[in-house]
Amino acid sequence: MLGLMQNWPLTVDKILDHAAKWHGDVEIVTRSVEGPIVRTTYAEAHTRAKRISNALKGLGIKSGDRVATLAWNTGRHLEAWYGIMGIGAVCHTLNPRLFAEQLCYIINHAEDQIIFTDLTFLPVLAEHRAKMPSVKHVVVMTDAAHMDDSVYPGALCFETLVADNGADCEWGGFDENTAAGLCYTSGTTGNPKGVLYSHRSNFLHTLVTLGADVMGFSAADVLLPVVPMFHANAWGMAFSAPAVGAKLVMPGAKLDGASIHELLESEGVTFSAAVPTVWQMLLTELREKQAKLSTLKRVVIGGSAVPEAIVRGFRDEFGVDVTHAWGMTEMSPMGTLASPNQATLGLDAEGQLRLKLKQGRVPLGVDMKIEDDADQELPHDGKTFGRLKVQGPFVAAEYFKGDGGQILDEAGYFDTGDVATIDPDGFMQITDRAKDVIKSGGEWISTIEIENLAVGHPKASLCAVIGAAHPKWDERPVLLVKLKDGESASKQDFLEFLEGKIAKWWTPDDVVFVDDIPLGATGKIDKKLIRERMKDYVLPTAVAKKVSA
């Protein structure tokens, strides 16, 4: 027997419909690529997105066609998203931080027909135009006054398309399982792989993020998504903000500490989200300028493990609550959030801080487990490391075009590639990526934990840990340190700083001071590049062992 409820397909066009009807006057504020602050509303964005839908139809776009965006977080980018998805086309977000060769590979693999881009990235597209045979049109998200035909002859102007097309366009009307978005993994091993979201998965993910134990947004919030829209839908904020009618502040291309602080203060931002490197820059800016945070109450940090110094700094100096989140492109991306529960409410401030350094608990819609290499499920004791596997209605079942083959185990779980523990209260903690964990003497050492402690040293700007070959122990940890400008330190300074904070046998065998610690396209430390740079490095302890033998 079936229920007797209305059949209301869960398609994302309904999200902007709702925002326009019930929160139409709420602002979308953008620091534009051209420079000025631009203000629009959900009602205006809704109308303009429908005009873009008609423009796309006029350019031959049909349901299922891939339309790419190569752009910063702006109001125009948001309008393009909904204009693409509203007619059943697939919005493919391109990461501009990738190398040009990777971008061309992804564009060709997706068979993108149109690319919406900002002025910033037009020269790159022009230079590699011949390598993108599927692309029929490039739309520059600017007005006619800023168009320059000499950069990319034949490019179309976004504002001209908006002006030349009507707003009478029927959205939706298709199955909720229709593809809505396409986002490629960062490709740390092999070519990037496409994750193809459905309208249903995005809609369900939106509802989950609104829960009090997750993002907990309301119509009274002012949201600043510093996390880019090309990072798994800006962690869903491009959907969840209009879903509740929250004011949306878009930072554009200026993501430095001073620019972010200006928007936080001038627009009364209450909530923001970004990777740790952004918040480290903001914290430095606030301290150097002796500035304040008047309205910011909550920050969610994800993308990589957050150092304790950042959580403590925002809490103690500025009264801002920092919550750790974890997820991945394949999860849309929300997987866990380190919100307290009944079992942990009685902890003091330091106990609560320890929890905030974990990746957190799963919301409804996500299930997870940890397993050993023999696929045996491991206990939730907070100590036992295992491979982290997940499943749920917004978790990928396979990659676009079947790349990577079968990606689920027999029980339907996806192996995240992370190594983690889960404690008795349900808090998960990533100890490493499976490819980064150090195996020393048959035991595992977490590079992430050492990194996050080491970067708390007052002279450290950024730290990374990798494993180096050792004749007796197989691998031993090496700590790489990039010092703050003008600082100097010794190996012993950092080893003494770590003493008592980690197990003795976790202590790095060496500390190497470097001028640069590379970050990948998603703002994470690029261990692959570090290992390549350090391929000829030999541990001093390994040399000593060979000599004594």
N, C-alpha and C positions, 0 to 999 in steps of 0.2 A: 504494500500500500504506500502510495506517495503522499506527501504533505500537500495541503491545499493553499500554498502561499504563492504570491506573485513571482513570476519568472523575470527577474531584474538582473540582467547580465552584469557582472562585475568588470566594467570597462573603465579605463582611467579618464576618458572624456567626461564622465559624470562628476569627477572630482572638481574640474574647473567649472563645469556647469553649476555645481553647488556653490562654489566660492563666488561666482558672478551673481547668483540669485540672492544669496543670504549674507554675503560679505562684500558686496560689490564696491563699496567705497574704501575698503581697506587698501593701504598703499603697498606697492612694490617699488622699492627704492634701489636705484642702480648707480654705482660709480662707473660711468660709461667709459668705453675704450677711448672715445674721443676726448674725454676729460671731465666734462660737467656732470654733476649729480642730476639724474633724470628720475622723475616721479610719474608713476602711472598707478592704476588700480586693478583689482581683479576683474571688474566689469570691462574695463578697457582692454586688458590682456585677453579676455575671452573673445571679444569682438575681433581683435587683431589676429588671434590664433586662427579663427575661422576664415579670415581673409587669406591667411597663409595656406590653409587647407585648399581653398579654391584655386589659389595660385599653383599649388602642387598638382592638382587635378588638371589644370590647364597645360602643365608641362608634361603630362602623360603619366603621372605617378598613380599606381593602382594599389590595392590592398596586397600586402606582402612584399612590395618593393622596399628596398633599403635606401633610406635617406640619411646621410651622415651629418653630424655637427662637429666642428672643430673650433671650439669657442670657450671663452671665460664664463663665469657665472654672471649673467645679466638678464634683464627683463626680456630682451629680444630672444635670447637663448630659450627662456621658458616658453615664450610664445611659439617658437619654432617646434619645440618638443610636442606641445599639445596639438599644434597644427598638423604635425606628421602623424602622431598616434591616433588622433581623432578620426581619421579616414581609413584606419586599418593598415597604414604603412608602418614600417619598422624604423624607429629612431636609433641610429647607430652612433653612439658617442665615441669620438676619437680623442685619444690622449695626446695633446701637443708636445708632451715631454718625451715622447718616443723619438728615436732616430728616424730620419726621413725614409730610410729603407724599410723600417718596420711599419711605418704609416702606410707606405705604398702596398706592402704585403697585405695588411689588414683591409685596406680599401678594396683591393682586387679580390681578396678572399670573400668579402661580404658582397661584392658586386654592387657597390654603392652607385646610384644613378645621379644623385644630387648631393652636393656638400654645402651646408650653411657654415660660413666662417666669419671670424672677426678680421678686421684690418691687420691685426698683428700677424696672422698666419698666412695671409694671402701670398706673400713672396715665396713661401715654401711650396705652396700648391702650384704656383706658377712655374717654379724651377723644375718640378717633377711632373708637370702636366702630362707629358708623353707616356709616363709610366702608369697612368691611371685610365686605361681604355674604357672602363665601364661608366666613368663620370661624364654625364651629358651637360650638366650645368653646375656652376658655382654661384652661390648667392652670398653676397657680402652684407653682413648685418650692420649696415650703416645707412646714412641718408645720401641723397644725390650730391650734396655739397662736398662730401668726403670721398666720393668715388674717384678712382684714378684708373682710367682704361688702359694706361700704359703698363700697369703692373700685371694685370690679367685680362687681356683683351677678350671681350665677350661676356665678362662676369655680369651677373644681374644684381640689382640693388634691392635690398630687403624692403626699405621704406617705399620704394616705387611699386613693388609687388603688393604691399599692403594697401596703398592708395588706389591701385588699378583694379582691385578685386573686391567683390561684395562680401558681406558678412553672412549672407543667407546660405549656410552650408549644413547639411545633415551629418551629424556626428554619430558614431556608434552604429548600432543596428547589426553588429556582427557577433559571432560566438566569443564568449569571454576567454576562451583558450587561444584566441588569435594572438600571434606574436606582436609585441608592443615595442620592445627595446632589445638592442644588441650591444653587448659590452665585452671587449676582449680582455683576457687575463694579461698580466704583465709579461708573460713569456719568459720566466726565469730559467726554464729548461725547454729547449726546442722553440718552435714558433708559437706565438700567442694563439689562444683558442677562444672561440666565440661562445658566450653565454647568452642564450636567447630567452628573454623574459616574455611571459604572456601577460595580457591584461589582467587576468585573474590573479596571477602570482603577485603582480605589482599592487593590485588593490588589496589583497589580503595582507601583504607586507605593510602597506600603509596603515591598515587598522591595527596591526600588532605594534607598530612603532608609537602609536598614540597612547598606549597603555601607560599607567602611572609608573610601572616598574621598568619602562623602556624610556622613550623620549618624553612622554607625558606633556605634550603641547596642549595649549588652549588658545582661544580667540584673544585672550589678554596678552599673549606673548608677542615679542618681537624677535624674529629669528635671523641670525646671520650665518648662512652656510659658507664657511671658508673652504670646507671640503669641496672639491670641484664637482660639477655636474657630470664630468667624465669619469669619476670614481664611483661606479655602481650607483648611479642616480643620486649623487650627493647624499649618500646614505639614506635615500628615500625622502629627503626634506623637500624636494621639488614637488612631491605628491602630498606629504603630510602637512605642510604649511597651508596650502589652499584648502585642504580637507577640513581644517578647523577654522580657517579664516584668520590665521596669524599674519601680522605684518611681516613682509619679507624684505630683507636688506641684502642686496647682491654686491659683492666687493669688486667685481670686474678683474682687471689685471694686476692691481696694486695690492699685494699680499704681505708687504713688509709690516713690521710692528707698528710704526707710526700711523700708517694708513688704516690698519685694522682698528687701532685705538680710536682714531678720529671717528670712524663709523659707529663704533660701540657707544661712544659718548653722544654724538650728535643725533643719532637715531633712537636712543633709548633702548638698545638691544638688551634682552633678558636672557637669551640662550644662544650659544654658538657651538660649532663642532668643527674639528680639524685634526690633522695629524700632529704628533708631539713637536716636530720642528717648528711649526707655526706658533705654538704656545710658548716655546722656549724663546723665540724672537720677541713675542709680545711681553713676556715677563722681563726680559732684558730691557726693553724699551720703557716699561713702567718704572723699573728701578732707576734707570739712568736719568729719566726726566722727573722722577719723584711724582709721578702721575697717579690718578685714582681711577677706579671703576665705579661709576655712580649707579648704574642700573643692572649690570651683568650679574646674574645669580647662579647660572648653571653652565657648565661646559662639559661636553662629551668629547673624549679623546680616543681615537682608534687608529688603525693603519699599522701601528707597531706598538710595542709595550711602552707605557708611559713611565718615565723615571720618577722616583719618589720625590725628588727635589721640586719637580713641577707641581705635583699635587699639593705638597706641603706649602710651597710658595704662594700659590693662589689662595689656599685656605687661610693661612696664617696672616698674610700681608694684605689681602684684598677681600676676604670674606666670600670667595667664590667657590662653589662646590664643584669639584672635578670628578667626573665619573668615567671609569674605563669601559670601553665597549670593544667587542671583537666581532668580526665577520669576514666575509670574503665575497668577491665578485659572484662566485657560484651560489651565494646565499642571498643575493638581492640587496644589501649584503648582511643584514643584521642577524647575528648569531647569539650573542650574550651581552648583558649589561650588568655592571657590578653594583646593583641597587641592593640595599639592606633588606633582610627579611626578619620574621619574628625571632628566628634563632640567633640573630646577630645584633638586634636592637640594643641589647644590654651592654654591649661593648663600649669601652671608653673611646676617646677621640683617637688614640693611637691604634687601638684595636680596629676601629672603623677604617683608619687609613690603610692598615694592612690588607683589608678586604678590597679597598678601592684599587689596590695595585694588582688584584687578580682580574681576569677578564670577565668573570661574573656568571650569572645564572641565565638559563634559557627561558625565553617567554613561550607562551602557548604558540604552537606552530613550528617549533623546533624541538627535535629530539637528538640526543647525542650519547655517545659511549666512547670508552677508551679500550683498546685491544692491544695485546702483545703481537709479536711477529708470527705467532701461530694462530692468529685470529680468535684468541680466547679473551672474553671480556674480563676486564680488570676491576678491582674494587675501588669504590669511591672513598678512599681513606686520606686523600690530600697529599699522599706521599708517592704512590705508585705511578710511574710514568707510563704512558701508552699512546698509541696512534689514535688521534681524535677523528671520529667519524660522525656524520650528521645526516639527518633526513628531515623532510618537511615539504609543505606545499609550495614554498618559494625557494627550494633547493634544486639545483640543476640535476636533470636526469641523464643528459648527454650533452656533448658539445655540438655547436653548429656544424652541419655537414658531416657529422659522425667522427670528427677529429678525436683522436685519443681512444677510440673504440669504446668498450664497455667501461663505464666509470663508477658503477655501483656494485657493491658486494651482493651476495646472494640474498641478504635480508633487505636490500634496497637502500643501504647507507653509502654515503659519499665519503671517501677518505680525503680529509682536508690537507694532508701533508704536514700537519702540525703534530707535535708531541706535547701532551698535556697531562695534568692531574685533575681530578675532581674530588672535592672534599665532602665530608658527610652532610654539609648544609647545602650542597649543590653548586658551590662556586668552582668554576673551572679556571685553571691557570695554565697558559701556554708556557712551556719550558723551552721550546725551540721549534724551528722548522725541522722536519725529519732530516733534511739534507745538511742542516747546520749544526745539529747536536754533536757534541764532542764525546767520543767513546774512549774512555781512558781506563785501562786495566779491567775491561769488561763492564765498567759502570758508566752511566751517562752524566755529563756535566752540562748545565744550562748556560749557554752563551748569553741569553737575554738577561738572566738574573745578574750576572757579573757586570754586564754593560750598564744596566740601570743603577747599580750601586756605584760603579766607577764614575759615571757622569755626574754624580752628586758631589764629587770632589770640587771644591771652590775654584780650582784653576782649569777644570775641564770644560771644553766647549762641546765635544762629541766623542763618544767612545764606541769601539767595536771589538768583538772577541771572535777569533777563529781558532780552529784546531790545527796544530802543526805536527808533523810526523815525529814519532819518538820510538827508538829501537826497543824499548822495554814496555812502555805503556800504550803503544799503538798511536795515541794522540795525546797532546797536552795543550792547554789553553794559552793563547798569546793575546795580550791586551794592547790594542792600538788606541792611542790617545791623540786627539787634536786639541791643543791648548787654546785658551782664550787669548786674544790679541795682547801682546806685551807680557805674557806670563812665561815663567820657566819653572821646570819641575824635574825631579829625578825619578827613576824607576822605583826607588825605595819609598818615595812619598806616596805613590799609589798603592804599593803592596801593603804599607802600614795602614793606609786608609781602609783597605778591604779586610784587614785582619779583624777577626771576631765577627764579621758580617756574613761570611761564607765558610763552608767546611774547609779545613786546612788543605785537603787534597784537591780542592777546586782552585786554589791559589794559582794565578797565571805563572808559568815558568819564565815569562819575559814580558816586559813592557816596552813597546816601540812607539816613539813619538813621531807623528806624521803631520804633514802640512794640510792634508785633505783626507776626509773620509767620504767616499762617494755615496750619493743617494740615487736610488733608482727612479723610475718614472712615476711611482706612486708615493714618493717621499720616504721610503724605507731605506735603511742601510743596504747598499748593494754588496752583499757578501761574495757573490760570484766574481765581481770585478776585483774585490780586495784579494780573494784567493789567487786570481790571475796575477795581480801585482806582486804577491808574496810567494810566487811559485818557487823561487830560488832561495827563499829564506830557510835557514837551519837553526833550530833551537840551540841556545848555548848549553842547555842540559843534555841535549842529544850528542853534541860534540864531546862534552866531558865524559859521557858514558862510553863513547867509542874509543877515546884516548885511554881510559882506565882499563878497557878490555884488552 
